[in-house]
Amino acid sequence: MLKKIEIENFLTIEKCVIEPSDKITAIIGESGSGKSLIIKAIDCVFSQKVDTSIVGNFADFSKVSLLFQLSDEQRKALSDFGIFDDEVIFTKVIKRGATKVLINHEPVTAKIVSSLKGLFLSIVSQDYRFEIFSSDKLLKTIDTRVDRSVINDFKDRFLGYEKLKNTIVELQCKLNEIADKHPEILLEAIEKVNPKRGEYDELLDKLNRVKNSKLAMDIAREAVFELYEKEGSVEDFLGRLVSNLDRLETQSFKFSSKDALNEALELIRSAKDELYDVLNQDLSDIDVDKINARLFQLEKLKREFGKDLDEIIEQKEQLKSLIDEKEEILRKIDDLKGRLEERERIMIDCAKRLSLERKKVADLLEKRIKEHLAELNMENSKVKIAFDQGKVTHLGFDRVDILFSANPDIEPDSIDKVASGGEKSRFILALKVALSELSKVSETVIFDEIESGLSNRALEKLTAMIRDYSKANQILLVTHSDRMLEVADRVYRVDKEFIDGKSISKLEIVM
């Protein structure tokens, strides 16, 4: 229930405070006095987008606060946001460059407050009438009279279906992430070269050994030639020298270095086999070109991946794991899709059952609207609650529209197409009363000039219905009609004055 409205610096309203009664509060005033600004200010609290041009000339910001005493349903809804008080105050502060929204003085997003609007109040006027005809809101009201087991059964099936569908989506996202890494292409590139751990160093070592062996052979070849093979080799020379020194000794000539020369000759001869082994080593089994070609392959692979070979070999195993994971995910998705189809079939069956139950309640709602229209001298009116089937949501696949015709020879259609101003007013009231009876939930309703275009007789009927409607609901009437004032138990008057070059809408309580 709305307990207090406070508005500051909202266009021509400098400051006003309204404390609505529990039943019917009327706000009266001449056209252009500022009555509609009060509705606009209330609505802006719940709007996600606000025109900052509504900031008045009395300060640099506007402020609108709405204080509600909470019902059980409202308290339960707010508990999801950590609010457990018996009252709640919604505040919108509007500056020319920005806005701020608060619940119990704590900042929240405009989206959160907007989502709560239907729970706290309803506005009925030429500008805000669409709120009554919201398909979701109508369905929720209809569902208050549907067997809860039918609703819960559908919700359980829907949640199970959505959970499984989300699981498939998550798996598909993971699959896409793997696909973006192109594991098959990378693995093919690695396996084409097929590097082995330590292979690169082994090849370099082998290549170095070949190079060193060739150098050793060149050295050995020169040594063998000089020491043993050429004419006048070192071996021959030393051999002749030692023999000559032996002959001299027989003639009593002593050469002290003969033993050293003889030892040198033996050392030279002892090196012969090793030098020939070096010279005659077989390198035919080592293909240097093949080694260089392989090293080029490995180096190219390192450049392509920007990693060393050990890291690439590790990546190869990782890529294999990714491919295995991808195949496993594909198997899971195929399995889950089959289960999803079965869950969807069951969910649709539950949605059909829910729709049938809703149509039964809708028939009752049609009947009650017609009865109330008859009370308002519109007994020949036609009302149809039309069901259409759309995409399945948490509310089912039903889309609901209320069609109306005040004339028996004209088929029901959108109210904007077939109704006059007075007919719209009476139809909207009849609809609100019927919905209230259906849901058994009290609400705060703001009617903006609902009496517009009615005859005295029709107005009498309408005021009587409003009086009955107020027994279970809180009503704010923005009105021109003195007849409407007769049903109000609290009345505020709005007057506009021009003071010091400024238009000011002033509000005072008159009853």
Sequence and secondary structure as in RCSB ss.txt:
>XXXX:A:sequence
MLKKIEIENFLTIEKCVIEPSDKITAIIGESGSGKSLIIKAIDCVFSQKVDTSIVGNFADFSKVSLLFQLSDEQR
KALSDFGIFDDEVIFTKVIKRGATKVLINHEPVTAKIVSSLKGLFLSIVSQDYRFEIFSSDKLLKTIDTRVDRSV
INDFKDRFLGYEKLKNTIVELQCKLNEIADKHPEILLEAIEKVNPKRGEYDELLDKLNRVKNSKLAMDIAREAVF
ELYEKEGSVEDFLGRLVSNLDRLETQSFKFSSKDALNEALELIRSAKDELYDVLNQDLSDIDVDKINARLFQLEK
LKREFGKDLDEIIEQKEQLKSLIDEKEEILRKIDDLKGRLEERERIMIDCAKRLSLERKKVADLLEKRIKEHLAE
LNMENSKVKIAFDQGKVTHLGFDRVDILFSANPDIEPDSIDKVASGGEKSRFILALKVALSELSKVSETVIFDEI
ESGLSNRALEKLTAMIRDYSKANQILLVTHSDRMLEVADRVYRVDKEFIDGKSISKLEIVM
>XXXX:A:secstr
 EEEEEEEEETTEEEEEE   SSEEEEEE TTSSHHHHHHHHHHHH SS  GGGB SSSSEEEEEEEEE  HHHH
HHHHTTT   SEEEEEEEEESS EEEEETTEEE HHHHHHHHHHH EEESTTTGGGGG HHHHHHHHHTTS HHH
HHHHHHHHHHHHHHHHHHHHHHHHHHHHHHT HHHHHHHHHHH   TTHHHHHHHHHHHHHHHHHHHHHHHHHHI
IIIISTT HHHHHHHHHHHHHHHHHTT   TTHHHHHHHHHHHHHTHHHHHHHHT   TT  HHHHHHHHHHHHH
HHHHHTS HHHHHHHHHHHHHHHHHHHHHHHHHHHHHHHHHHHHHHHHHHHHHHHHHHHHHHHHHHHHHHHHHHH
TT TT EEEEEEEEEEEETTEEEEEEEEEESSTTS  B HHHH  HHHHHHHHHHHHHHHHHHH    EEEEEST
TTT  HHHHHHHHHHHHHHTTTSEEEEEES HHHHTT SEEEEEEEEEETTEEEEEEEE  
